[in-house]
Amino acid sequence: MKLLVLFIVMNVLNVIIQTIKSIATIKCGKVAAAIINAVAYGLYTYIIVLTNCDLPLLAKCLIVASANFVGVFVVKYFEEKARKDKIWLVKMTIPTEYAEQAKYFLEQANIPFTYYDLNKYFVFDTFCETQTETATATKICSTCCGKAFATENKLGL
């Protein structure tokens, strides 16, 4: 029983550290990425040895699969919670004849916007706080025969 608990705990810990390692390698600096990689691969060596224990193969497979599901889910959950709020700027170029329609649709969708007239086109800057708002703004743009692109901005910088 002690071996089973050790195997489960170490596999969950390994998955959590390996997932953090993947994120840190992309998002962190050289030193932090190097440290987490060293810890992750050091622990992984222990996991390889531990995998050779006297537990049934099917039990090992189920534990490792479950540990991967739980470990990755937990890390991604906390990563999302730690992520700063973001706002998307969706810039739309709408032909002049559709400008009033675009204004109406944006107001109905309660999406904040500014616009300016370039004679042949109106350019709308919409500020979307959710994926739904972003999708709505791009749909409005398409409906009004326009073209759009979005850029991500972090709040509180």
N, C-alpha and C positions, 0 to 999 in steps of 0.2 A: 504494500500500500504506500509506503514511504517513497519507493521508487516511482510509482505512478504519479504521485503528487509532484515530485521533483521534475519528472519529465514534462508534465503539463505546465508548471510554473516557468521552467526554463524555456520552453518553446514559445509561450506567450511573450515572455521578456525578450527573447531573440527576435520575434516578429516585430515587436514594438521598436526595438533598437534598429533593426534593419530598415523599417519604414522611415524612421527619423533620419537615418543615414541617407536614404534616397532623397528626402526633402532637403536635408542640410547640404548635400553635395551640389544641389542646384542653387539654393537660395543663400547659403552662408559663404563666408570668406574661406580662404585657404586653411587657416589654422583650425577653425571650428570643424570644417569638413574633414580635415585630416584626423583630428581627435576622435570624432564620432565614427569614422571608418575604422580606426585602430581598435576602438572598443567593440564595434560590431563584429569585426572579423576575429577578434580574440574570443569573444563569446561564441561565435559560430564554430570555432574549433572544438570548444567544449561540447556543443550541441552534437557535432558529428560523433564524438566519442560516446556521448550519452545515448545516441540513437542505436548503438550496438547493445543496449541493455536487454534483459530477459523479459520483455513485454511482447505480446503477440503482434505480428506485423500489422494486422488489420487495426488493432488498437492504436499503434503508432501512427498509421495513416490518418485515422479519424482525429486523433489528437492534434497532429500537425495541421490538418485542414481546418479544424476548428480554431486553433491558435492563430492561424493566418487570417481567418475571417474576423475574429474578435480583435486581434492586435491592430490590423490595418484600419478597421472601423473606428476603434478608439482614437488612434492617432489622427486620422482624418477628421473626426468629430472635433477634437480639440484644436486642430489646425484651422478649421473653419470658424470656430468660436474666437480664436485669437486674431483672425484676419481683420484688418481695418475695413470700415465701411467704404464702399466705392460708389461713385456716381459716374454714369456714362454720359458723355456728350455725344448726341447723335446729330450730326450736321447734315441737313437736307437741302438740296437744290431743287426747287419746284418751279415749273414754268409759271409765268405771271397769271395766266388764265385759271390756274388751279390754286392760287395763293389763298383766296378767301375760304375755299373748301378746306384747305390744310389747316388754316387758323381755327375754323369751326371744329374740325375733328380733334385737334389737339386740346382745345378748350373743353370739349365734351369728355375727353379722356383724362382731363385734369393733369396734363403733362406740362410743366413750366417750359416756356420757350421765349426766345427773342427772335426777331427777324429783321432783315433789311432788304431793300428793293435795289436790284441791279438792272432795272428796266426790263430785260428779257426774262429774268429769273428773280425769284425771291429766295434768299438763303435763310433757313430756319436753324437755330441752335436750340435743340431740346435737351433738357436735363433729366435723365432717367435714373431713378434710384433702385429699380428692380428689373429683373429680366423681362417681366411681363410688360412693364412700361417701354422698355427698349424694343420688344417685339411689336408692340402697338405702334410706336413711332415709325418703325421701318415699314409696317403695313400701311400706315397713312401715307408715307412717302410713295410707296408703290402705287397705291390707289390714285394719288395725285400726279402720276406720271413723272415722278422725280427720281433723283439718285441720292443715296445716303452713304455715309460712313460713320463709324462710331469709334470713339477713343475713350479709354478708361482713365478716370481721375480718382485719386484717393482723397477722401475728406480729411480735414484736420491737419494738413501739411503746413 
